[in-house]
C-alpha cells in the first residue's frame, strides 16, 4: 500500500512539473487554453476558458467518479 502512495505522489509531482515546463516553453502571444477540474465532495466541477476543454474536464471527472463508485461497490 505504501508503494502505491509513493507512486501516486510521484505521478502528481511529475504532472505538476510537466505543466510548469510546458507553460515556460509555450510561445508568447498565442492563445493559451486552460482547464481545471476537481471534486467538492462527490460533485465534480470545472473551470476553463474554452468550452470544449470544460466539457472534457467535466466528462473526465464524471468518469473518475463512476470508476470510484464501482470500486466501492466491488
Residue pairs with C-beta under 8 A, 6 or more apart in sequence:
26 32
33 48
33 49
33 50
33 53
34 48
34 49
34 50
34 53
35 46
35 47
35 48
35 49
35 50
35 53
35 54
35 56
35 57
36 46
36 47
36 48
36 57
37 44
37 45
37 46
37 47
37 57
37 58
37 60
37 61
38 44
38 45
38 46
38 61
39 45
39 61
39 65
42 65
44 58
44 61
44 62
44 64
44 65
45 58
45 61
46 54
46 57
46 58
46 61
47 54
48 54
48 57
